[in-house]
Amino acid sequence: MKKIVYLLVVVLCSCSAKELTKEQAADLIREANGYPKDLSDDIYRATLLVARKMLDSGFEKEGWVSIVKFQSVKDLGKPLIYFESKAKPFLLPTPARDSGYLQIVRVAVIDLDRITGIKVDGNTAKVEYTLTFENRTPFYKMLEHKPDPTKKHYACFELYDIGWKLVRCLY
């Protein structure tokens, strides 16, 4: 009788170890992708089109930037956009070689929203999930292509003797 109970416990434990829960998948996806993390955008400070878009979007009126509206020939190629102190919380480190003409800005924070499905096939699993874009900054409206929060993302897992590991999806 003791052998049957022991065998039943071993079988149940091994079956539960093969199960990939939504919580496990979410933790592994967050760890692998560094969520939550900043979504950033590059603002090219010397580009006339970017300056026009910022002017039209009201960034100067709201006090985020000041924009040079007239340049002499000798100033061509110099920055048109200067960030005000109000924008400092959203400015991210920019490589020194680009700092005169480029500014990287935070536009939102990306995080895992929810696991929408798990398909387990033997020792592999495919997980479907969505992302959320929170804490949008004023610079969010400068994004050329806005992220789609309903877009499905996928992660693949393999079961090892130590548990589930995130692997590169081959399909």
C-alpha positions in Angstrom: 0.0 0.0 0.0 2.8 2.4 0.9 4.5 1.7 -2.5 1.2 2.6 -4.3 0.9 5.9 -2.4 4.6 6.7 -3.1 4.2 5.9 -6.8 1.0 8.1 -6.9 2.9 11.0 -5.3 5.8 10.7 -7.7 3.5 10.6 -10.7 1.5 13.6 -9.5 4.6 15.6 -8.8 6.1 14.9 -12.2 2.9 15.8 -14.0 2.6 19.1 -12.1 6.2 19.9 -12.9 5.5 19.6 -16.7 2.7 22.1 -16.4 3.6 25.7 -17.5 1.4 28.1 -15.5 0.5 31.6 -16.7 2.5 33.0 -13.7 5.6 31.1 -14.6 5.4 32.1 -18.2 4.9 35.8 -17.3 7.8 35.7 -14.9 10.1 34.1 -17.5 9.0 36.5 -20.3 9.5 39.6 -18.0 12.9 38.4 -17.0 14.1 37.7 -20.5 12.8 40.9 -22.0 13.5 43.2 -19.1 9.9 44.3 -18.6 8.9 46.8 -17.5 11.2 48.9 -19.7 11.3 52.2 -21.4 9.9 52.7 -24.9 12.1 55.4 -26.5 12.2 57.5 -29.6 15.0 59.4 -31.4 14.4 63.1 -31.9 16.7 64.5 -34.6 17.3 68.0 -33.4 18.7 69.4 -36.7 15.9 68.1 -39.0 13.4 70.7 -40.3 10.6 68.1 -40.6 11.0 67.1 -36.9 11.0 70.7 -35.8 7.9 71.4 -37.8 6.1 68.4 -36.4 7.0 69.5 -32.8 5.9 73.0 -33.5 2.6 71.8 -35.0 2.1 69.4 -32.1 2.3 72.3 -29.6 5.6 71.3 -27.9 6.9 74.8 -27.9 3.6 76.3 -26.6 3.5 73.8 -23.8 7.1 74.6 -22.8 8.8 71.3 -23.6 11.1 72.6 -26.3 12.2 75.8 -27.9 12.5 75.8 -31.7 14.8 78.0 -33.8 12.5 79.3 -36.5 15.1 81.1 -38.6 18.7 80.1 -39.4 21.4 81.9 -41.3 23.4 80.1 -43.9 26.3 79.7 -41.5 24.0 78.0 -39.0 22.7 75.3 -41.4 23.1 71.9 -39.9 23.0 73.1 -36.3 20.2 72.0 -34.0 16.8 73.6 -34.4 15.3 72.0 -31.3 16.4 72.7 -27.8 14.8 70.9 -24.8 13.7 72.9 -21.9 14.1 71.9 -18.2 10.5 70.8 -18.1 11.4 67.9 -20.5 14.4 66.7 -18.5 12.5 63.8 -16.7 11.9 62.3 -20.2 15.4 62.6 -21.7 17.4 59.4 -21.9 21.2 59.1 -22.2 22.3 59.8 -25.7 25.7 58.7 -27.2 28.2 61.5 -26.9 29.0 61.4 -30.6 25.3 62.1 -31.4 24.4 64.4 -28.5 24.5 67.6 -30.5 22.0 66.4 -33.1 20.1 63.6 -31.5 18.1 63.2 -28.3 16.6 60.0 -27.1 13.4 60.5 -25.2 11.1 58.2 -23.2 7.7 57.9 -24.7 6.1 55.2 -22.5 6.8 52.2 -20.3 6.3 48.7 -21.9 5.2 45.9 -19.7 3.6 42.5 -20.1 -0.1 42.9 -20.0 -1.4 39.4 -19.8 -0.9 35.8 -21.0 -3.7 35.1 -23.5 -3.0 31.5 -24.2 -0.6 28.6 -23.5 -0.3 25.6 -25.9 1.8 22.7 -24.5 3.0 20.0 -26.8 5.1 17.4 -24.9 8.2 19.2 -23.7 7.6 22.4 -25.6 5.1 25.2 -25.1 4.0 28.3 -27.1 2.7 31.2 -25.1 0.7 34.1 -26.5 0.7 37.4 -24.7 0.0 41.1 -25.1 1.9 44.2 -23.9 0.7 47.4 -22.3 2.1 50.9 -22.8 1.8 52.8 -19.6 3.0 56.2 -18.3 2.8 57.8 -21.8 4.9 61.0 -21.9 4.1 64.1 -24.1 6.6 62.7 -26.6 4.4 59.7 -27.3 2.6 61.8 -30.0 6.0 62.1 -31.9 6.1 58.3 -32.5 5.8 57.6 -36.2 4.2 54.2 -35.7 2.1 53.9 -32.5 2.4 50.5 -30.8 -0.8 48.3 -31.0 -1.7 47.1 -27.5 -3.9 44.3 -29.0 -1.1 42.8 -31.1 -0.3 39.3 -30.1 3.3 38.4 -29.2 4.7 34.8 -28.8 7.3 33.1 -26.7 8.4 29.5 -26.9 9.5 27.4 -24.0 11.2 24.0 -23.6 11.0 21.8 -20.5 14.4 20.9 -19.0 15.2 18.8 -16.0 15.4 22.1 -14.0 12.1 23.5 -15.3 10.9 25.6 -18.2 13.3 27.8 -20.2 12.5 30.4 -22.7 13.9 29.5 -26.2 13.9 31.1 -29.6 10.7 30.4 -31.5 11.4 28.6 -34.8 7.9 29.0 -36.1 
